[in-house]
Amino acid sequence: MRVLVTGGAGFIGSHFVRTLLTRGYPGLTVSDVTVLDKLTYAGNRANLAGLDVRFVTGDVADVARVEQVLAGHDAVVHFAAESHVDRSIRESAVVTRTNVLGTQVLLDAAYRHQVTRFLHVSTDEVYGSIAVGSWDERSPVDPRSPYSASKAGSDLLALAYHRTHDLPVLVTRCSNNYGPYQHPEKLIPRFVTNLLDGLPVPLYGDGGNVREWLHVDDHCAGVAAVLAGGRPGEVYHVGGGTELTNRELTGLLLAACDAGWDRVEAVPDRKGHDRRYALDSTKIGTELGWRPRVDFTAGLAETVRWYRDNRTWWEPLR
Ligand SMILES: NC(=O)c1ccc[n+]([C@@H]2O[C@H](COP(=O)([O-])OP(=O)(O)OC[C@H]3O[C@@H](n4cnc5c(N)ncnc54)[C@H](O)[C@@H]3O)[C@@H](O)[C@H]2O)c1
């Protein structure tokens, strides 16, 4: 299988490519990997250092570039996106262009080139917010931020290409990822790098927002399982199963960095901040045998250690 990975220089995409090329994934025989990435502030070639990968710098919304790069590939794994909610509130245009238009451009090219798999990486945020229980794959989407609305738009477009054109589209919707190589704009790396530098950490609102945490290695294994064995036209949840309020997570990060609550600065809540996300991931377990394997306590400790040991990676990004 010749695979085109978009956004492969980012946090999750680079983890997927690294694992694909070093350990491999069950059920996936891959001969060539091409990464298409615009190298925005969030993309970093160093994330792919030492890997035997063809790297193409380019924009997923650039029709000519995508047409040229996609030819000759059997599968597309589409990670590329503007992925930061706060940024989407400040700069909706760039987020909508990349996430919605970029996905449509890729889908068109994938249809023209008759790829055999198109996996679109989506998010639990498309559902909005849920007070109790969890969403399953049939729950209605109800996005609240420009980011989640753009992801819902691209996710539904991908499914529409399956229904309209019979393009073999697969959609994964995952919960909040953590792990090494995540940009320090995101909660866990931001808190850890601030704490390592003796700076305060900003906690939104009352700290009661709940997120379900998923190690990036488990997420990528879920993506690989769906790519290998998922049914076209279907959505699969990939949830980590560890629910924490931001306040609880802050306590764990403070402890991991030997810091106290005096380092926490309450800041006004994010506009339209979703209160709670929770996925029911039964389907991917039943159909494809996936489950999260990384214990949260161990995964978080290993992540904090990685940021402690890799200052040269994150210092230039702050
Ligand atoms: N990080 C999470 O917790 C999380 C949770 C759910 C879903 N997701 C989804 O997973 C995917 C990957 O997320 P991430 O955290 O690795 O994001 P990231 O911001 O770390 O990486 C995004 C990558 O996409 C590239 N990119 C951005 N715009 C582009 C464009 N126009 N053309 C080509 N490349 C472009 C960037 O250069 C970067 O390498 C995204 O689709 C995101 O919506 C992430």
The ligand as an ORCA input file, in Angstrom:
! r2SCAN-3c Opt
* xyz 0 1
  N      -4.603     16.832     19.276
  C      -5.773     16.339     19.656
  O      -6.028     16.145     20.855
  C      -6.823     15.980     18.641
  C      -8.048     15.478     19.094
  C      -9.018     15.140     18.149
  C      -8.751     15.262     16.802
  N      -7.552     15.766     16.389
  C      -7.321     15.893     14.936
  O      -6.141     15.171     14.623
  C      -5.469     15.792     13.527
  C      -4.025     16.053     13.895
  O      -3.986     16.873     15.061
  P      -2.604     17.335     15.715
  O      -2.872     17.550     17.153
  O      -1.515     16.437     15.280
  O      -2.434     18.757     15.007
  P      -1.135     19.651     14.827
  O      -1.613     21.052     14.878
  O      -0.051     19.225     15.770
  O      -0.619     19.302     13.361
  C      -1.300     19.705     12.213
  C      -0.378     19.517     11.030
  O      -1.101     19.912      9.848
  C      -0.273     20.775      9.064
  N      -1.141     21.686      8.315
  C      -1.900     22.704      8.799
  N      -2.527     23.325      7.789
  C      -2.184     22.668      6.647
  C      -2.518     22.823      5.281
  N      -3.344     23.797      4.869
  N      -1.977     21.975      4.381
  C      -1.128     20.983      4.771
  N      -0.758     20.799      6.051
  C      -1.286     21.633      6.983
  C       0.600     21.506     10.081
  O       1.772     22.026      9.476
  C       0.888     20.389     11.080
  O       2.005     19.642     10.707
  C      -6.253     17.068     13.207
  O      -7.097     16.790     12.116
  C      -7.066     17.310     14.475
  O      -8.261     17.996     14.183
  C      -6.587     16.144     17.276
*
